[in-house]
Each structure stands twice: as C-alpha cells, then as structure tokens.
C-alpha cells in the first residue's frame, strides 16, 4: 500500500484484506479525471467510505489527510493555518503553510464508561515553513507562535473529521477498533459485536507537537530577527 498526503494506492489483495479485518472500515482512493492544456489527466481526489462492501460516502482530500494522520500513515503533504500575529501587524490575520517532512501519531485508550470509550492521540510533526511574509520579523517568539497555531489547528481538525465520520457515516475508518483489538483484546471482546455503536460515542482527545525545521528560509529570517 502506497500512501501520499491526501490518499493512497491499493491493490485487490490489500482491498480484500481490509474487508475482512476487524475494527476498521474499508477506504478506497478516489481518482478524478481532469483536463489540463487540452489533455486528459487523473488526480487523487480523496477517499471513498464503505460499510462492509457498500459505498456510503466520500471524504474530501483535506479530510483524508487527517484520517491518514490518525492511522499513522501520512506521507508528506501540507498543513494550513491562519492567525493574528502579535507584532507591528497586530490584528492582521496571516496565513501560513507547512510542508510536512515527517508525521507520527500514537493512539492510546484512556478508559471506558458504559458505551463511551475515551481515546487520545498524540501527533508529532516535523515540517518546514513554505511561505513567509516579508512584513514580519521572524524571531524565536514568532516561530513559537506559528508552531502553537498549527498545533491548535491540527488538534481541532483531527477532532472535527472524527465527529463528521461518526455523525454522517457511523463506521470506523480510523482503525480505532483495530487498535483496541490489538492492544486491549479483553475490551474488544466486549464491544466488537456492536462496534459501530461504540464508535459513534468515542471521545477523542488530541495533542500535537509541531517542530518547524530551520530551513534556509526560516533560519535566515530568525537569525536576523534575533539581532534586533
């Protein structure tokens, strides 16, 4: 299976394996036909969601990215965030883009109360700042602010996509059940018969740590900022 920033490629054998795997719903890549300069081409356009072998809906490329993060399968891509800078441009919303170099996520079961299972996900990202604003003095403070803004954005985006899938599809595309099956097998025996019902009630706590690598672009601006 080959993963990218917003989808993945899969063969027939892998599809059959996913269909028969406990605790995770089938996802398949969506391919879109487009015209470019008079020629037809194709691009990945998100993921198709299945309940067993029945197609029940689609995830956008942006939503698919967060699904892959939760599955710990993201390979590259970008993160976007907008926020106010506390600087000479105070009150002006700035937009930033991070290029993801490495992304690792770790799930953990926090507990179970009745039909409510509590999970946490900790995500660590190494990335590079893909754009800068020449009006901003980049120093350690602004770099920390950018990292914090992206951490907050990522945490909220992960929880939002989980809530949407719970509400609109009701099947576990994230593999929460598979994780419980592997790491909390006794709990899995209690919940597997009605897993979709348990999945809809899961509470997810998300924490993220984003480290912006000091690329040539960001390192130079930070060093200049620190000298003032």
C-alpha positions as CSV (number, residue, x, y, z in Angstrom):
1,X,0.0,0.0,0.0
2,X,1.4,3.4,-1.0
3,X,0.4,6.5,0.9
4,X,0.6,10.2,0.0
5,X,-0.5,13.4,1.6
6,X,-4.2,13.0,0.8
7,X,-4.9,9.5,-0.4
8,X,-3.2,6.1,-1.0
9,X,-2.9,3.5,-3.7
10,X,-4.2,0.0,-3.0
11,X,-4.3,-3.3,-4.9
12,X,-7.0,-6.0,-4.9
13,X,-5.3,-8.2,-2.4
14,X,-5.0,-5.3,0.1
15,X,-8.7,-4.4,-0.5
16,X,-9.8,-7.9,0.4
17,X,-7.6,-7.9,3.5
18,X,-9.2,-4.6,4.6
19,X,-12.7,-6.0,4.0
20,X,-12.0,-8.9,6.3
21,X,-10.1,-7.0,9.0
22,X,-11.7,-6.5,12.4
23,X,-12.2,-3.0,13.8
24,X,-11.6,-0.9,10.7
25,X,-13.8,0.1,7.8
26,X,-12.8,-0.1,4.2
27,X,-11.5,3.0,2.5
28,X,-10.5,3.2,-1.2
29,X,-8.9,6.1,-3.1
30,X,-11.0,8.3,-5.4
31,X,-9.5,9.1,-8.8
32,X,-10.7,12.2,-10.6
33,X,-10.4,12.8,-14.3
34,X,-9.4,16.3,-15.2
35,X,-8.5,18.2,-18.4
36,X,-5.2,20.1,-18.5
37,X,-4.0,22.1,-21.5
38,X,-6.3,20.1,-23.7
39,X,-5.2,16.7,-22.5
40,X,-7.0,14.4,-20.1
41,X,-5.2,13.6,-16.8
42,X,-6.0,12.0,-13.5
43,X,-5.5,13.0,-9.9
44,X,-6.2,11.6,-6.4
45,X,-9.4,13.2,-5.0
46,X,-9.9,11.9,-1.5
47,X,-11.3,8.6,-0.2
48,X,-14.4,6.6,-0.6
49,X,-16.0,5.2,2.6
50,X,-17.5,1.8,2.7
51,X,-19.8,-0.1,5.2
52,X,-18.5,-3.6,4.5
53,X,-18.8,-3.8,0.7
54,X,-21.3,-0.9,0.3
55,X,-20.2,2.6,-0.7
56,X,-21.8,5.1,1.7
57,X,-19.9,8.4,1.1
58,X,-16.7,10.3,0.4
59,X,-14.1,12.2,2.3
60,X,-12.5,15.3,0.8
61,X,-8.7,15.3,0.1
62,X,-8.3,17.6,3.2
63,X,-10.4,15.3,5.4
64,X,-8.5,12.3,4.0
65,X,-5.2,13.8,5.2
66,X,-6.4,13.8,8.8
67,X,-7.7,10.3,8.5
68,X,-4.2,9.2,7.4
69,X,-2.7,11.1,10.3
70,X,-4.9,9.2,12.8
71,X,-4.0,5.9,11.0
72,X,-0.3,6.9,11.3
73,X,0.0,6.6,7.5
74,X,0.6,10.1,6.3
75,X,3.5,10.6,3.9
76,X,4.1,14.2,3.2
77,X,1.6,16.9,2.4
78,X,0.9,20.4,3.8
79,X,-0.8,22.0,6.7
80,X,-2.5,25.4,6.5
81,X,-3.3,27.8,9.3
82,X,-4.4,31.4,9.8
83,X,-4.0,33.5,12.9
84,X,-3.3,37.0,14.2
85,X,0.4,38.0,14.7
86,X,1.2,40.0,17.8
87,X,3.6,42.3,16.0
88,X,3.6,45.5,14.0
89,X,0.8,43.9,12.1
90,X,-1.3,43.2,15.2
91,X,-4.9,42.5,14.2
92,X,-3.9,41.3,10.7
93,X,-4.7,37.7,10.1
94,X,-1.8,35.9,8.5
95,X,-1.9,32.6,6.5
96,X,0.9,30.1,6.7
97,X,1.7,26.8,5.0
98,X,3.8,24.0,6.4
99,X,5.4,21.3,4.3
100,X,5.3,18.0,6.2
101,X,8.6,16.1,6.3
102,X,7.7,13.5,9.0
103,X,4.5,12.7,10.9
104,X,4.0,10.1,13.6
105,X,0.8,9.5,15.6
106,X,0.2,7.3,18.6
107,X,-3.2,6.2,19.9
108,X,-4.0,5.3,23.5
109,X,-7.1,4.1,25.2
110,X,-7.8,6.3,28.2
111,X,-10.8,4.4,29.6
112,X,-14.4,3.1,29.1
113,X,-17.5,4.2,30.9
114,X,-20.6,2.4,29.7
115,X,-20.8,2.8,26.0
116,X,-18.4,5.7,25.9
117,X,-14.8,4.9,25.1
118,X,-12.2,7.6,25.6
119,X,-9.1,7.7,23.3
120,X,-6.2,10.1,23.0
121,X,-4.0,10.7,20.0
122,X,-0.5,12.3,20.2
123,X,0.9,13.5,16.9
124,X,4.4,14.7,16.3
125,X,5.2,16.6,13.1
126,X,8.4,17.8,11.6
127,X,7.8,20.4,8.9
128,X,9.2,23.4,7.0
129,X,7.6,26.8,6.6
130,X,6.7,27.0,3.0
131,X,5.8,30.7,2.9
132,X,6.9,33.8,4.8
133,X,5.6,37.4,5.0
134,X,8.4,40.0,4.5
135,X,6.5,42.4,6.8
136,X,7.0,40.1,9.7
137,X,10.2,40.0,11.8
138,X,10.9,36.3,12.3
139,X,12.4,35.5,15.7
140,X,12.1,32.7,18.2
141,X,8.9,34.3,19.6
142,X,7.1,34.4,16.2
143,X,8.4,30.9,15.3
144,X,6.9,29.6,18.6
145,X,3.6,31.4,17.8
146,X,3.4,29.8,14.4
147,X,4.1,26.3,15.8
148,X,1.4,26.8,18.5
149,X,-1.1,28.0,16.0
150,X,-0.5,24.9,13.8
151,X,-0.7,22.6,16.8
152,X,-4.1,24.1,17.7
153,X,-5.3,23.8,14.1
154,X,-4.2,20.2,13.8
155,X,-5.9,19.2,17.1
156,X,-9.2,20.8,16.1
157,X,-9.1,19.3,12.6
158,X,-8.5,15.8,13.9
159,X,-11.4,16.0,16.2
160,X,-13.6,17.6,13.5
161,X,-13.1,14.8,11.0
162,X,-13.7,12.2,13.6
163,X,-17.0,13.9,14.6
164,X,-18.1,14.1,10.9
165,X,-17.4,10.5,10.3
166,X,-19.2,9.5,13.5
167,X,-22.3,11.6,12.6
168,X,-22.5,11.1,8.8
169,X,-21.1,7.6,8.2
170,X,-21.1,5.8,11.5
171,X,-18.3,3.4,10.5
172,X,-14.7,3.3,11.9
173,X,-12.5,4.4,9.1
174,X,-9.7,5.3,11.5
175,X,-9.0,1.9,12.9
176,X,-9.8,2.7,16.5
177,X,-11.4,-0.7,16.8
178,X,-8.3,-2.4,15.3
179,X,-6.1,-0.6,17.8
180,X,-8.3,-1.9,20.7
181,X,-8.3,-5.4,19.2
182,X,-4.5,-5.4,19.1
183,X,-3.8,-3.6,22.4
184,X,-6.9,-4.1,24.6
185,X,-8.2,-7.5,23.5
186,X,-10.4,-8.1,26.5
187,X,-12.2,-4.8,25.9
188,X,-12.5,-5.7,22.2
189,X,-14.3,-8.9,23.1
190,X,-16.9,-6.9,25.0
191,X,-17.5,-4.3,22.2
192,X,-16.9,-6.0,18.9
193,X,-20.5,-7.2,18.3
194,X,-21.8,-3.6,18.4
195,X,-18.6,-1.8,17.4
196,X,-20.3,0.8,15.2
197,X,-22.5,1.8,18.1
198,X,-19.5,2.2,20.4
199,X,-17.5,4.0,17.6
200,X,-20.2,6.7,17.3
201,X,-19.8,7.6,21.0
202,X,-16.0,7.7,21.1
203,X,-14.4,10.8,22.7
204,X,-11.1,11.7,21.2
205,X,-8.5,14.0,22.9
206,X,-5.9,15.3,20.5
207,X,-2.5,16.7,21.4
208,X,0.1,17.7,18.8
209,X,3.7,18.8,18.8
210,X,5.0,20.5,15.7
211,X,8.6,21.2,15.1
212,X,9.4,23.7,12.3
213,X,12.8,22.8,10.9
214,X,15.2,25.6,10.5
215,X,15.4,25.6,6.7
216,X,17.5,28.2,4.9
217,X,14.5,30.4,4.6
218,X,13.3,30.4,8.2
219,X,16.8,30.2,9.7
220,X,18.0,33.4,8.0
221,X,14.9,35.3,9.0
222,X,15.1,34.1,12.6
223,X,18.7,35.0,12.9
224,X,18.1,38.5,11.5
225,X,15.2,38.9,13.9
226,X,17.3,37.9,16.9
227,X,19.8,40.5,16.2
228,X,17.4,43.4,16.8
